[in-house]
Amino acid sequence: NSLVMRRAMEYASAFDLTVVDHCEDLHLAEGGCMNEGLISTELGLPGIPAAAEDVMVARNLALSELTGARLHLAHISTAGSARMVREAKARGISVTAEACPHHFTLTEELVRGYNTHAKMNPPLRTWTDVQAIREGLRDGTIDVIATDHAPHATQEKQQDFTEAPFGIVGLETALSLTLGLVEEGVLSIEQAVQKLTSAPAAAFGLKKGTLAVGADADVAIVDQQEQWEVDPSKFRSKSRNTPFVGWKVRGRVVTTIVGGRVVFEASPVER
């Protein structure tokens, strides 16, 4: 309901709050379970068109411009979304956007074989979309890298593709996949760190994501060179639903400190 969103933005603007939206036209996406296109047709699966995202991104940007509200677009996945955000920023609209590792590394091809670990929302798109998301991250159009962490029990994913729930676990692979963009030359290490830390904090007005004097002592110590293979049986999460099984990646968190307290240390076996 566009009127409800307009009112939400007006009220949020009055209190200097950020409005966050998962951009999806539910009528266009209704019943879909993967990206709409040739592959969905070949597999006989109902598709979710890129337009289902693009239409809502366009609407939200127009309402943000109208109301002056700060807007954050969650997990954008299409070339159209990236283009519209870039244009909106150039016009001075107060918008930030995020993308997830699966949307800058994987395509709809992974759905072949009816792999339910490749079912997420927004769905995996085309290589053209992946390239656009990467370019958006590179040029600053997309501010934040997020996980869209969505754990599910094994039996939930062991269903027909149309019946299985959307979502994958993303937390334990996000850092390494982001560092993969650094290895490929898409991002600098400074950009990668910013998109995982200070940029999301800034988007929501949080005094986080920095090592400045007086900031909360939230620190992740990372071994950038350590190589490891994604094995969901070794995840800390109780869920195993990842599409990255068997991927060889680089970079692992050694120690995590939250508020000055050590909350995680990698064991010798993990290292």
C-alpha positions as CSV (number, residue, x, y, z in Angstrom):
1,N,0.0,0.0,0.0
2,S,1.8,3.1,-1.2
3,L,-0.2,5.4,1.0
4,V,0.8,3.5,4.1
5,M,4.4,3.7,3.0
6,R,4.1,7.4,2.4
7,R,2.7,7.9,5.9
8,A,5.4,5.7,7.4
9,M,8.1,7.8,5.7
10,E,6.4,11.0,6.9
11,Y,6.3,9.9,10.5
12,A,9.8,8.4,10.3
13,S,11.2,11.7,8.9
14,A,9.6,13.6,11.8
15,F,11.6,11.5,14.3
16,D,14.8,11.3,12.2
17,L,14.4,7.6,11.7
18,T,15.4,5.4,8.7
19,V,12.7,3.4,6.8
20,V,13.9,-0.1,5.7
21,D,12.1,-2.0,3.0
22,H,12.3,-5.4,1.4
23,C,11.3,-4.3,-2.1
24,E,8.9,-6.8,-3.6
25,D,5.6,-6.3,-5.3
26,L,3.7,-9.2,-3.8
27,H,1.2,-9.3,-6.7
28,L,4.0,-9.7,-9.3
29,A,5.9,-12.2,-7.1
30,E,2.9,-14.2,-5.9
31,G,3.5,-18.0,-6.1
32,G,7.1,-17.6,-7.5
33,C,10.0,-19.5,-6.1
34,M,13.0,-18.5,-8.3
35,N,14.0,-15.8,-10.8
36,E,11.6,-15.6,-13.8
37,G,13.3,-16.4,-17.0
38,L,14.5,-19.2,-19.3
39,I,15.7,-21.5,-16.5
40,S,12.4,-21.2,-14.5
41,T,10.6,-22.1,-17.7
42,E,12.9,-25.1,-18.4
43,L,12.4,-26.3,-14.8
44,G,8.7,-25.8,-14.8
45,L,9.0,-23.6,-11.7
46,P,6.9,-20.4,-11.1
47,G,9.1,-17.3,-11.4
48,I,9.6,-14.0,-9.6
49,P,10.3,-11.3,-12.2
50,A,13.0,-8.7,-11.7
51,A,10.2,-6.2,-12.1
52,A,8.7,-7.3,-8.8
53,E,11.8,-5.7,-7.1
54,D,12.3,-2.9,-9.5
55,V,8.7,-1.6,-9.3
56,M,9.0,-1.3,-5.5
57,V,12.4,0.3,-5.6
58,A,11.1,2.9,-7.9
59,R,8.1,3.6,-5.7
60,N,10.1,3.8,-2.5
61,L,12.6,6.2,-4.1
62,A,9.8,8.4,-5.3
63,L,8.2,8.5,-1.9
64,S,11.6,9.2,-0.2
65,E,12.1,12.1,-2.6
66,L,8.5,13.3,-1.8
67,T,8.8,13.1,2.0
68,G,12.5,13.7,2.6
69,A,12.7,10.5,4.6
70,R,15.9,8.4,4.9
71,L,15.4,5.2,3.0
72,H,17.4,1.9,3.3
73,L,16.8,-0.7,0.6
74,A,17.4,-4.3,1.9
75,H,19.2,-6.9,-0.2
76,I,18.8,-5.5,-3.7
77,S,19.4,-8.1,-6.4
78,T,18.7,-6.6,-9.8
79,A,20.6,-4.5,-12.3
80,G,17.5,-2.2,-12.4
81,S,17.6,-1.6,-8.7
82,A,21.3,-0.8,-8.7
83,R,20.8,1.7,-11.6
84,M,17.8,3.4,-9.9
85,V,19.7,3.8,-6.6
86,R,22.7,5.3,-8.5
87,E,20.5,7.8,-10.2
88,A,18.6,8.6,-7.0
89,K,21.8,9.3,-5.1
90,A,22.9,11.6,-8.0
91,R,19.6,13.5,-7.5
92,G,20.3,13.9,-3.8
93,I,17.7,11.4,-2.5
94,S,18.6,10.2,1.0
95,V,19.0,6.5,0.2
96,T,21.3,3.7,1.2
97,A,21.3,0.1,-0.1
98,E,22.7,-3.3,0.7
99,A,23.5,-6.4,-1.1
100,C,24.2,-10.0,0.1
101,P,27.1,-12.3,-0.8
102,H,24.9,-14.8,-2.6
103,H,23.7,-12.0,-4.9
104,F,27.2,-11.0,-5.9
105,T,28.6,-14.6,-6.3
106,L,25.8,-16.9,-7.5
107,T,23.3,-17.0,-10.3
108,E,20.0,-18.7,-11.0
109,E,21.9,-21.5,-12.7
110,L,22.4,-23.0,-9.2
111,V,18.7,-23.9,-9.1
112,R,19.2,-26.5,-11.7
113,G,18.8,-29.9,-10.0
114,Y,16.1,-28.3,-7.9
115,N,18.7,-27.4,-5.2
116,T,16.6,-25.9,-2.4
117,H,19.8,-24.3,-0.9
118,A,19.6,-22.0,-3.9
119,K,16.1,-20.8,-2.9
120,M,16.1,-17.4,-1.3
121,N,14.2,-14.2,-1.5
122,P,15.1,-12.1,-3.5
123,P,16.0,-15.0,-5.7
124,L,19.3,-15.6,-7.4
125,R,19.3,-13.6,-10.6
126,T,21.3,-13.6,-13.9
127,W,25.0,-13.0,-14.4
128,T,24.1,-9.6,-15.7
129,D,22.5,-8.8,-12.4
130,V,25.5,-10.1,-10.5
131,Q,27.8,-7.9,-12.5
132,A,25.5,-4.9,-11.8
133,I,25.5,-5.6,-8.1
134,R,29.3,-5.9,-8.1
135,E,29.7,-2.6,-9.9
136,G,27.3,-1.0,-7.5
137,L,29.4,-2.2,-4.6
138,R,32.6,-1.0,-6.3
139,D,31.4,2.5,-7.1
140,G,29.6,3.2,-3.8
141,T,26.0,2.9,-5.1
142,I,25.5,0.0,-2.7
143,D,26.7,1.0,0.7
144,V,26.4,-2.1,2.8
145,I,27.1,-5.8,2.6
146,A,24.5,-7.8,4.7
147,T,23.9,-11.5,5.2
148,D,20.1,-11.9,5.1
149,H,20.9,-14.8,7.5
150,A,17.9,-17.2,7.4
151,P,18.5,-20.5,9.1
152,H,16.2,-23.5,8.5
153,A,16.2,-27.0,9.8
154,T,17.5,-29.7,7.4
155,Q,14.1,-31.3,7.0
156,E,12.5,-28.0,6.1
157,K,14.8,-27.8,3.0
158,Q,14.3,-31.4,2.1
159,Q,11.1,-30.8,0.3
160,D,9.9,-30.1,-3.2
161,F,11.5,-26.9,-4.4
162,T,8.1,-25.0,-4.5
163,E,7.4,-26.1,-0.9
164,A,10.8,-25.5,0.7
165,P,11.2,-22.2,2.6
166,F,13.2,-19.3,1.3
167,G,16.6,-18.5,2.8
168,I,20.1,-19.6,3.6
169,V,22.6,-19.2,6.5
170,G,24.9,-16.4,5.6
171,L,26.7,-15.2,8.7
172,E,29.6,-17.7,8.7
173,T,30.5,-17.3,5.0
174,A,29.9,-13.5,4.6
175,L,33.3,-12.3,5.5
176,S,35.2,-14.7,3.3
177,L,33.0,-14.1,0.3
178,T,33.4,-10.4,0.7
179,L,37.2,-10.8,0.9
180,G,36.8,-12.7,-2.4
181,L,35.8,-9.5,-4.0
182,V,39.0,-8.0,-2.7
183,E,41.0,-10.8,-4.2
184,E,39.2,-10.2,-7.5
185,G,40.0,-6.5,-7.5
186,V,36.3,-5.5,-7.3
187,L,36.7,-3.9,-3.8
188,S,39.7,-2.6,-1.9
189,I,40.2,-4.0,1.6
190,E,39.1,-0.6,3.0
191,Q,35.9,-0.7,1.0
192,A,35.2,-4.2,2.2
193,V,35.7,-3.4,5.8
194,Q,33.6,-0.2,5.5
195,K,30.6,-2.0,3.9
196,L,30.6,-4.6,6.7
197,T,31.1,-2.2,9.6
198,S,30.9,1.6,9.5
199,A,28.5,1.9,6.6
200,P,25.7,-0.1,8.1
201,A,26.2,1.7,11.4
202,A,26.0,5.1,9.6
203,A,22.9,4.0,7.7
204,F,21.0,3.5,11.0
205,G,22.7,6.3,13.1
206,L,24.5,3.9,15.4
207,K,27.8,4.8,17.1
208,K,29.4,1.6,16.0
209,G,31.7,0.3,13.3
210,T,34.7,2.3,14.2
211,L,37.9,1.9,16.3
212,A,37.9,5.6,17.2
213,V,38.6,6.6,20.8
214,G,35.5,6.4,22.9
215,A,33.7,4.0,20.6
216,D,32.4,0.7,21.8
217,A,35.1,-1.9,21.8
218,D,33.5,-4.1,19.1
219,V,36.4,-5.8,17.3
220,A,36.8,-8.7,14.9
221,I,40.4,-10.0,14.5
222,V,40.7,-11.6,11.1
223,D,43.4,-13.8,9.5
224,Q,43.0,-12.7,5.9
225,Q,45.3,-15.3,4.5
226,E,43.8,-18.4,6.1
227,Q,42.2,-20.7,3.5
228,W,39.3,-23.0,4.4
229,E,36.6,-25.1,2.8
230,V,33.0,-24.5,3.5
231,D,31.7,-27.5,5.4
232,P,28.3,-26.9,7.0
233,S,28.8,-29.7,9.5
234,K,31.4,-27.5,11.1
235,F,29.2,-24.4,11.3
236,R,28.5,-22.9,14.7
237,S,25.0,-22.3,13.6
238,K,22.6,-25.2,14.2
239,S,21.4,-24.8,10.6
240,R,23.3,-26.2,7.6
241,N,21.4,-24.6,4.7
242,T,24.2,-23.1,2.6
243,P,24.7,-23.1,-1.2
244,F,28.4,-22.7,-0.7
245,V,29.2,-26.3,0.3
246,G,32.7,-27.2,-0.9
247,W,33.8,-23.7,-1.8
248,K,37.4,-22.9,-0.9
249,V,37.6,-19.4,0.5
250,R,40.1,-17.2,2.3
251,G,39.8,-15.2,5.5
252,R,38.6,-16.4,8.9
253,V,37.6,-14.6,12.1
254,V,40.1,-15.5,14.9
255,T,38.6,-13.5,17.7
256,T,35.5,-11.5,18.3
257,I,35.2,-8.8,21.0
258,V,31.9,-7.2,21.8
259,G,31.8,-4.3,24.2
260,G,35.3,-5.1,25.4
261,R,34.5,-8.7,26.1
262,V,35.8,-11.7,24.1
263,V,32.8,-13.6,22.9
264,F,34.5,-15.9,20.4
265,E,37.9,-17.4,19.8
266,A,38.6,-19.9,17.0
267,S,39.8,-23.3,18.3
268,P,43.0,-24.8,17.1
269,V,40.9,-27.3,15.1
270,E,39.1,-24.5,13.3
271,R,42.4,-22.9,12.4
